[in-house]
Amino acid sequence: MWTYIVSGTLIDLLNFLGMVSKLDSTYMGLTIIAVGNALPDAVTTIALAKQGYAMMGLTGAYGTIFCISSSWTTIWLVGWFRTSFAQKDS
């Protein structure tokens, strides 16, 4: 629980620093914010490995990547179907 609070605060702080330093939001999202967003998963995986559940930690890490990839693929496919069928109807 505390990792989510700390990482949320870190993300807010990084957003603020990005606005102050006028960094491009694309750069911020692809690098710095991505690291802040992955921090709770890394801490959880390390904690599980220290308790002797290394396989569970690795499975969680791969599961997170799989879920994110699947959701983005689904969103992309739905958008592609909508635009391809909408163009044929016109």
VMD Tcl script that draws the C-alpha trace (Angstrom):
set ca {
  {0.00 0.00 0.00}
  {2.74 2.45 0.91}
  {4.51 1.84 -2.38}
  {1.48 3.10 -4.31}
  {1.29 6.22 -2.19}
  {5.01 6.92 -2.59}
  {4.97 6.21 -6.33}
  {1.86 8.38 -6.81}
  {3.57 11.22 -5.00}
  {6.69 10.65 -7.08}
  {4.69 10.79 -10.32}
  {3.00 14.03 -9.23}
  {6.35 15.53 -8.29}
  {7.88 14.51 -11.63}
  {4.92 16.02 -13.50}
  {5.43 19.26 -11.60}
  {9.17 19.28 -12.35}
  {8.41 18.60 -16.01}
  {6.06 21.58 -16.16}
  {8.55 23.85 -14.42}
  {11.46 22.78 -16.62}
  {9.22 22.80 -19.74}
  {10.14 19.27 -20.79}
  {8.06 17.74 -23.54}
  {5.18 15.66 -22.14}
  {5.98 12.85 -24.59}
  {9.49 12.61 -23.21}
  {8.17 12.69 -19.66}
  {5.61 9.98 -20.34}
  {7.93 7.62 -22.16}
  {10.82 7.82 -19.72}
  {10.52 9.41 -16.32}
  {6.83 8.76 -15.61}
  {7.14 5.17 -16.87}
  {9.87 4.50 -14.32}
  {7.74 5.99 -11.55}
  {4.79 3.90 -12.64}
  {6.82 0.66 -12.64}
  {8.33 1.30 -9.21}
  {5.60 -0.48 -7.15}
  {5.91 -3.62 -9.27}
  {9.67 -3.65 -8.83}
  {9.42 -3.20 -5.06}
  {6.79 -5.95 -4.82}
  {8.89 -8.35 -6.90}
  {11.96 -7.70 -4.73}
  {9.96 -8.18 -1.53}
  {8.54 -11.48 -2.80}
  {12.00 -12.70 -3.82}
  {13.38 -11.88 -0.36}
  {10.59 -13.93 1.23}
  {11.43 -16.93 -0.93}
  {8.69 -16.46 -3.53}
  {10.89 -15.44 -6.44}
  {8.79 -17.34 -8.99}
  {5.65 -15.52 -7.81}
  {7.40 -12.18 -8.16}
  {8.60 -12.96 -11.67}
  {5.15 -14.21 -12.65}
  {3.62 -10.97 -11.41}
  {6.12 -8.92 -13.36}
  {5.45 -10.82 -16.58}
  {1.71 -10.80 -15.91}
  {1.71 -7.02 -15.62}
  {3.52 -6.65 -18.93}
  {1.13 -9.14 -20.57}
  {-1.98 -7.35 -19.28}
  {-0.74 -3.95 -20.42}
  {0.24 -5.30 -23.86}
  {-3.09 -7.12 -24.24}
  {-5.14 -4.08 -23.31}
  {-3.25 -1.80 -25.71}
  {-3.56 -4.38 -28.49}
  {-7.30 -4.67 -27.88}
  {-7.73 -0.89 -27.90}
  {-5.74 -0.65 -31.14}
  {-7.77 -3.42 -32.81}
  {-11.11 -1.90 -31.81}
  {-10.01 1.48 -33.15}
  {-8.77 -0.11 -36.36}
  {-12.04 -2.00 -36.90}
  {-14.08 1.13 -36.26}
  {-12.12 3.25 -38.70}
  {-11.92 0.60 -41.41}
  {-15.65 -0.21 -41.31}
  {-16.63 3.47 -40.96}
  {-14.72 4.29 -44.13}
  {-16.45 1.50 -46.08}
  {-19.92 2.66 -44.99}
  {-19.29 6.23 -46.19}
}
mol new
graphics top color blue
foreach p $ca { graphics top sphere $p radius 0.5 }
foreach p [lrange $ca 0 end-1] q [lrange $ca 1 end] { graphics top cylinder $p $q radius 0.2 }
display resetview
